[in-house]
Amino acid sequence: MLRITSLKCDYRSDGLYIETSKPSFSWILESDGENITQKSYRIAVRNADKVIWDSGILQSDKSIHVQYEGDRLSPLTRYSYDVTVTVSNGETACAEGSFETGRLGMPFDAKFIYSGNVNKSDCTEPVHIFRKTFTLRDRKVIHAVMFASAIGIFEADIDGIPVSDEFFAPGNTNAFSHIQYMEYDVTSLIKKNFTVQACVANGWQLGRVDNKTNYYSDKRGFICEIHVFYDDGTKDVLITDDTWEWSDESPVRFADFYDGETYDANISPVNFKKCVLLPKDDCKKLIPRLGVPVKHHETLNVCNILKDPDGCNIYDFGQNFAGVVRIRTNAPKGTVITVTHAELIHGGVFFTENLCTAKATLKYICKGGGEEFMPRFTYMGFRYAKVHVSQPCDIELFGEVLYSDVEILSTFNSSNAKINRLHRNIIWSGKGNFVDIPTDCPQRDERLGWTGDIAVFASTAAFNMDISLFMRKWLYDLESEQKDGVVPFTIPDVNIFDKPQKTPTAGWSDAACMVPWAVYMSTGDSDILARQYESMKAWVNCEKSCCNDNLIWEDGFQFGD
């Protein structure tokens, strides 16, 4: 029997919010026959019942990234498509899919809003909460889509129900050049009267990054646009403007990637004030989401509880990972639970020296009556969690693993336990360092997108995971950071040595060519080479300019690794 599986549009099986005018289609064939090969395919795309593109029957074995060649697609429109394949023994199979376009370049009516205040340079401001209540017309809603972004990182909800399960939107980008906007289907959350609320923390743009704060901005901002479609064919567009309100009386009293999060469950937002429009010079260029969201993937249970010399319990999750702990407790009201994180127990001591200046500390102030808490605006790299409580109470801890939503492709098992463990370590290294960007480490006061690290690891990562979209975003940033072909040490470039990088560096700058080539070799996706061609060429020309007549590179700064 022949069947088509893993049908994808623009790399995604859900086909939601395609932001390219020429999406591509991919599929996998499965058969119980032997030596079966694809002989031909046909793709038809429809808008409602109207065929808008028919490839015709093409004699080809191509099943990866077959590009749409029809008329221009319309924004915010759902399309259906079917793929029909014939194979070498004459069998035919057909599969149906759908995709929905995003904005496709449609400008925003919404405006960036903010509190009117400048962000503190010590990152101690609580999370800002923005909100507005809307009333819809007396019509049946058939579809509603939210587009949202922030200067900082944000989470949005409608009437208290999160619009997404992702973490750290809108991601880590070269925010001097652009930030991503997120797209969420909120149809099921929309009522005649509803309240939209967004919590905005410092994140990468304003929080600690390397030894800097407020690097990309000194104002937290939020932008949101909800398109509501009615059954009579009409539409409303709800936007952020100066009629929204904000408060800093958030239970999240502090949040930072390096230092952790403080949450006071006894605080509820009050004293909302009127928002103001963000000054034009502080607004960011918005681009569609290019990558994949950071999501929760696994829960690790405690495998051992140790006793620290200071009397605190140390919880061992048996595996180093990037993520957070989830706390479950019946502690009395006002109890302060403090959790610190470490990768090692060294000489019987909870070892945090390798964190450098990162505090990696979670502080939770209980409201009493039984509760559960998991931080949303930070993450740590750790295996061990040490817990200090202000008074005795029962506590359960769970390790919640966070990483970008890349599909794990590789499995390995052998009779050798050490080789099996090596393979698992490699997979976990990818998980722990793929938190929106490919980082060098998940634990200390760095977590930067060092180009040399991913240049070396990219081919392994591409073998083990589908990193196509993950790298599409990061390589877009890489190209945006290139000056005269030079690729910075880290992407995004946070000026790691506090002076502009003007000279290329072997190995690190080579990521411009090595990473797209690794993805191409793993997936056969020539689109990534086409997209990155100008960047790759600029780097090679830059490299050649550093060489003598024998193409030997003799000067400039090199790490020497």
FIZALO-778444 format. One line per 2 residues: their letters; for each residue x, y, z of C-alpha. Coordinates in steps of 0.25 Angstrom, whole numbers, plus 5000, padded with zeros to 4 digits. Layout:
<nodes>
a) X:Y:Z  ...
</nodes>
This chain:
<nodes>
ml) 5000:5000:5000  5005:5014:4996
ri) 5002:5026:5005  5007:5040:5006
ts) 5012:5045:5020  5018:5057:5026
lk) 5011:5067:5017  5017:5081:5019
cd) 5015:5095:5014  5027:5104:5016
yr) 5034:5094:5025  5021:5093:5034
sd) 5011:5082:5036  5000:5092:5041
gl) 5002:5101:5030  4999:5113:5038
yi) 5002:5128:5035  5011:5126:5023
et) 5018:5139:5020  5024:5136:5006
sk) 5017:5138:4993  5023:5125:4988
ps) 5022:5115:4998  5028:5101:4996
fs) 5022:5087:4998  5029:5075:5003
wi) 5024:5060:5006  5029:5046:5009
le) 5025:5034:5002  5022:5021:5010
sd) 5020:5007:5003  5020:4993:5007
ge) 5026:4989:4993  5041:4988:4990
ni) 5049:4997:4981  5038:5007:4980
tq) 5042:5021:4974  5034:5033:4971
ks) 5031:5035:4956  5022:5047:4956
yr) 5014:5057:4964  5003:5067:4963
ia) 5000:5079:4972  4987:5086:4972
vr) 4984:5099:4981  4970:5104:4983
na) 4963:5116:4989  4950:5111:4994
dk) 4946:5102:4982  4954:5110:4971
vi) 4967:5104:4967  4977:5115:4966
wd) 4989:5107:4963  4991:5093:4956
sg) 5005:5088:4954  5000:5078:4944
il) 5006:5064:4944  5021:5066:4945
qs) 5030:5054:4943  5040:5056:4954
dk) 5044:5049:4967  5045:5062:4974
si) 5037:5062:4988  5045:5073:4995
hv) 5041:5088:4995  5033:5088:4982
qy) 5030:5103:4980  5016:5109:4977
eg) 5016:5116:4964  5002:5121:4963
dr) 4996:5135:4964  4999:5144:4976
ls) 4993:5139:4989  4984:5148:4997
pl) 4987:5151:5012  4980:5145:5023
tr) 4973:5135:5014  4972:5120:5016
ys) 4976:5111:5004  4974:5096:5002
yd) 4983:5087:4994  4985:5073:4989
vt) 4997:5065:4985  4996:5053:4976
vt) 5008:5044:4974  5010:5032:4964
vs) 5021:5022:4967  5029:5012:4959
ng) 5020:5000:4960  5008:5009:4955
et) 5001:5011:4969  4996:5025:4972
ac) 4994:5032:4985  4987:5046:4989
ae) 4988:5054:5001  4981:5067:5005
gs) 4986:5079:5013  4983:5093:5016
fe) 4991:5106:5019  4987:5120:5023
tg) 4994:5132:5019  4999:5143:5029
rl) 5000:5158:5026  5009:5156:5013
gm) 5014:5170:5015  5001:5177:5019
pf) 5005:5189:5028  5001:5190:5043
da) 4990:5199:5047  4994:5197:5062
kf) 5004:5206:5069  5015:5202:5079
iy) 5010:5206:5093  5018:5208:5106
sg) 5017:5213:5120  5024:5226:5117
nv) 5035:5222:5126  5050:5219:5123
nk) 5054:5205:5127  5063:5204:5139
sd) 5078:5201:5136  5079:5191:5147
ct) 5067:5182:5141  5060:5183:5155
ep) 5046:5188:5149  5035:5178:5150
vh) 5028:5173:5138  5019:5183:5131
if) 5004:5179:5129  4997:5185:5117
rk) 4982:5183:5115  4969:5187:5108
tf) 4954:5182:5108  4948:5181:5094
tl) 4933:5180:5090  4930:5174:5077
rd) 4918:5176:5068  4906:5167:5068
rk) 4911:5157:5058  4916:5143:5058
vi) 4931:5142:5059  4936:5131:5049
ha) 4951:5134:5050  4961:5143:5058
vm) 4976:5145:5057  4985:5153:5067
fa) 4998:5159:5062  5007:5163:5074
sa) 5021:5167:5077  5028:5174:5088
ig) 5041:5182:5091  5045:5172:5102
if) 5038:5158:5103  5023:5157:5105
ea) 5012:5147:5108  4998:5151:5104
di) 4984:5145:5109  4970:5148:5106
dg) 4961:5147:5118  4972:5141:5126
ip) 4974:5129:5115  4988:5129:5109
vs) 4988:5131:5094  5000:5122:5092
de) 5008:5112:5100  5021:5118:5095
ff) 5032:5125:5103  5040:5137:5101
ap) 5033:5143:5089  5037:5151:5080
gn) 5050:5144:5081  5065:5148:5081
tn) 5068:5156:5068  5077:5168:5063
af) 5067:5177:5069  5074:5190:5063
sh) 5070:5184:5050  5057:5177:5053
iq) 5048:5169:5062  5038:5158:5059
ym) 5023:5158:5061  5016:5146:5065
ey) 5003:5141:5059  4992:5134:5068
dv) 4979:5128:5064  4970:5133:5075
ts) 4956:5130:5070  4952:5121:5081
li) 4956:5132:5091  4948:5143:5085
kk) 4934:5147:5091  4925:5159:5090
nf) 4933:5166:5101  4947:5162:5105
tv) 4960:5167:5111  4973:5166:5104
qa) 4985:5166:5114  5000:5165:5111
cv) 5011:5164:5121  5025:5170:5116
an) 5038:5167:5123  5052:5172:5119
gw) 5057:5159:5111  5068:5160:5102
ql) 5065:5175:5097  5066:5182:5110
gr) 5071:5171:5121  5085:5167:5124
vd) 5092:5162:5112  5107:5160:5113
nk) 5111:5171:5122  5100:5181:5117
tn) 5086:5185:5120  5076:5193:5111
yy) 5085:5189:5099  5074:5190:5088
sd) 5065:5200:5095  5062:5207:5109
kr) 5047:5206:5107  5038:5194:5108
gf) 5027:5194:5097  5016:5185:5092
ic) 5008:5185:5079  4996:5176:5076
ei) 4986:5175:5065  4974:5166:5065
hv) 4967:5163:5052  4952:5158:5054
fy) 4945:5152:5043  4930:5151:5043
dd) 4920:5142:5036  4914:5153:5027
gt) 4928:5155:5021  4931:5168:5029
kd) 4943:5170:5038  4948:5178:5050
vl) 4963:5181:5053  4966:5184:5068
it) 4979:5191:5071  4988:5196:5081
dd) 4987:5211:5083  4987:5221:5094
tw) 4973:5216:5099  4980:5204:5106
ew) 4985:5204:5120  4997:5199:5128
sd) 5001:5195:5142  5015:5191:5148
es) 5008:5184:5160  5010:5171:5154
pv) 5013:5158:5163  5025:5157:5154
rf) 5034:5166:5162  5047:5163:5155
ad) 5051:5155:5143  5064:5154:5136
fy) 5070:5142:5127  5083:5142:5135
dg) 5078:5145:5149  5065:5138:5150
et) 5051:5142:5154  5044:5147:5167
yd) 5029:5145:5168  5020:5150:5179
an) 5007:5142:5178  5000:5152:5187
is) 5000:5163:5177  4989:5166:5167
pv) 4990:5177:5157  4983:5190:5161
nf) 4985:5205:5159  4985:5204:5144
kk) 4989:5217:5136  4988:5222:5122
cv) 4998:5217:5112  5005:5226:5102
ll) 5010:5224:5088  5024:5220:5087
pk) 5033:5231:5081  5035:5228:5066
dd) 5050:5227:5068  5048:5216:5078
ck) 5039:5207:5070  5045:5195:5063
kl) 5043:5189:5049  5034:5177:5049
ip) 5036:5165:5041  5029:5152:5041
rl) 5033:5140:5050  5044:5133:5043
gv) 5048:5123:5053  5041:5114:5062
pv) 5036:5117:5076  5042:5112:5089
kh) 5033:5102:5096  5032:5093:5108
he) 5036:5079:5103  5039:5069:5115
tl) 5037:5068:5130  5048:5062:5138
nv) 5045:5056:5151  5055:5057:5163
cn) 5064:5045:5164  5071:5048:5177
il) 5071:5058:5188  5084:5062:5195
kd) 5087:5070:5207  5095:5082:5205
pd) 5105:5086:5217  5096:5098:5220
gc) 5084:5089:5222  5077:5092:5210
ni) 5071:5081:5201  5078:5079:5187
yd) 5069:5073:5177  5076:5065:5166
fg) 5069:5063:5152  5079:5053:5147
qn) 5081:5061:5134  5087:5075:5131
fa) 5077:5083:5123  5072:5097:5119
gv) 5059:5101:5126  5052:5104:5139
vr) 5047:5097:5152  5032:5096:5154
ir) 5029:5097:5169  5017:5090:5176
tn) 5015:5094:5191  5004:5095:5202
ap) 5013:5105:5209  5006:5116:5218
kg) 5004:5130:5212  5016:5138:5212
tv) 5026:5127:5212  5038:5130:5203
it) 5043:5119:5194  5057:5122:5188
vt) 5063:5112:5178  5077:5113:5172
ha) 5082:5105:5161  5095:5098:5157
el) 5101:5088:5148  5110:5082:5157
ih) 5112:5076:5171  5127:5078:5173
gg) 5134:5073:5185  5121:5071:5192
vf) 5118:5086:5190  5107:5092:5181
ft) 5116:5098:5171  5112:5112:5164
en) 5125:5118:5161  5124:5115:5147
lc) 5111:5124:5146  5121:5136:5147
ta) 5112:5147:5151  5098:5140:5147
ka) 5090:5138:5160  5081:5128:5153
tl) 5071:5129:5165  5056:5127:5166
ky) 5049:5134:5178  5034:5130:5180
ic) 5026:5137:5191  5014:5128:5194
kg) 4999:5132:5196  4996:5120:5204
gg) 4985:5109:5202  4993:5100:5192
ee) 4999:5105:5179  5007:5102:5167
fm) 5017:5112:5160  5026:5111:5148
pr) 5034:5124:5144  5031:5129:5130
ft) 5041:5140:5127  5054:5133:5130
ym) 5062:5120:5128  5074:5114:5134
gf) 5084:5103:5130  5085:5093:5142
ry) 5084:5079:5147  5083:5082:5162
ak) 5073:5091:5169  5076:5096:5183
vh) 5064:5100:5191  5063:5109:5203
vs) 5050:5112:5210  5047:5123:5220
qp) 5039:5113:5229  5037:5098:5228
cd) 5027:5093:5218  5025:5082:5208
ie) 5030:5084:5194  5031:5076:5181
lf) 5040:5080:5169  5039:5077:5155
ge) 5049:5080:5144  5043:5086:5132
vl) 5051:5086:5119  5050:5097:5109
ys) 5056:5098:5096  5052:5103:5082
dv) 5042:5094:5075  5051:5086:5066
ei) 5047:5072:5062  5057:5062:5067
ls) 5060:5053:5056  5071:5044:5061
tf) 5070:5031:5070  5082:5022:5073
ns) 5083:5009:5081  5094:4999:5082
sn) 5100:4989:5091  5110:4999:5097
ak) 5104:5007:5108  5115:5018:5107
in) 5112:5020:5092  5097:5021:5095
rl) 5100:5031:5106  5109:5039:5096
hr) 5098:5040:5086  5088:5045:5097
ni) 5098:5055:5101  5099:5060:5087
iw) 5084:5062:5086  5083:5068:5100
sg) 5095:5078:5096  5086:5082:5084
kg) 5073:5084:5093  5081:5092:5104
nf) 5087:5101:5094  5075:5103:5084
vd) 5067:5114:5092  5063:5123:5080
ip) 5077:5124:5076  5089:5114:5076
td) 5096:5118:5088  5110:5114:5094
cp) 5104:5110:5108  5091:5111:5115
qr) 5096:5114:5129  5105:5126:5132
de) 5105:5141:5129  5106:5139:5114
rl) 5097:5130:5106  5101:5137:5093
gw) 5100:5132:5078  5115:5130:5076
tg) 5117:5127:5062  5129:5118:5063
di) 5121:5108:5072  5110:5106:5063
av) 5119:5106:5050  5125:5093:5056
fa) 5112:5087:5062  5103:5090:5050
st) 5105:5078:5042  5103:5069:5055
aa) 5090:5077:5059  5085:5076:5045
fn) 5086:5061:5045  5079:5060:5058
md) 5068:5070:5057  5060:5078:5047
is) 5067:5091:5048  5062:5098:5035
lf) 5053:5108:5041  5062:5110:5054
mr) 5074:5114:5045  5066:5122:5035
kw) 5063:5132:5046  5078:5132:5051
ly) 5084:5133:5037  5075:5145:5034
dl) 5081:5152:5046  5095:5148:5042
es) 5093:5154:5029  5087:5167:5035
eq) 5100:5168:5044  5110:5167:5033
kd) 5118:5179:5030  5127:5178:5017
gv) 5125:5163:5018  5131:5162:5032
vp) 5122:5153:5041  5122:5157:5056
ft) 5127:5147:5067  5112:5146:5072
ip) 5099:5146:5065  5092:5155:5069
dv) 5104:5164:5071  5104:5170:5085
ni) 5118:5176:5083  5125:5166:5092
fd) 5138:5173:5093  5132:5187:5094
kp) 5137:5191:5081  5132:5189:5067
qk) 5138:5177:5060  5144:5181:5047
tp) 5153:5169:5044  5148:5155:5040
ta) 5152:5143:5048  5154:5129:5043
gw) 5144:5118:5048  5135:5128:5054
sd) 5132:5136:5042  5132:5123:5034
aa) 5118:5120:5040  5112:5129:5028
cm) 5116:5117:5019  5117:5105:5028
vp) 5103:5106:5034  5094:5108:5022
wa) 5103:5097:5015  5100:5087:5027
vy) 5085:5090:5026  5085:5088:5011
ms) 5093:5075:5012  5084:5069:5022
tg) 5071:5073:5016  5073:5076:5001
ds) 5067:5089:5002  5074:5098:4992
di) 5065:5110:4996  5074:5112:5008
la) 5086:5114:4999  5078:5123:4990
rq) 5074:5132:5002  5088:5132:5008
ye) 5096:5133:4995  5099:5148:4996
sm) 5103:5146:5010  5112:5134:5007
ka) 5118:5141:4995  5121:5154:5003
wv) 5128:5146:5014  5137:5138:5004
nc) 5141:5151:4997  5144:5157:5010
ek) 5153:5145:5014  5160:5145:5000
sc) 5163:5160:5003  5171:5156:5015
cn) 5180:5146:5008  5193:5148:5000
dn) 5195:5144:4986  5196:5129:4990
li) 5182:5130:4997  5189:5129:5011
we) 5182:5137:5022  5194:5142:5031
dg) 5189:5154:5038  5177:5160:5047
fq) 5171:5155:5060  5169:5140:5062
fg) 5164:5132:5074  5174:5121:5071
d) 5164:5110:5076
</nodes>
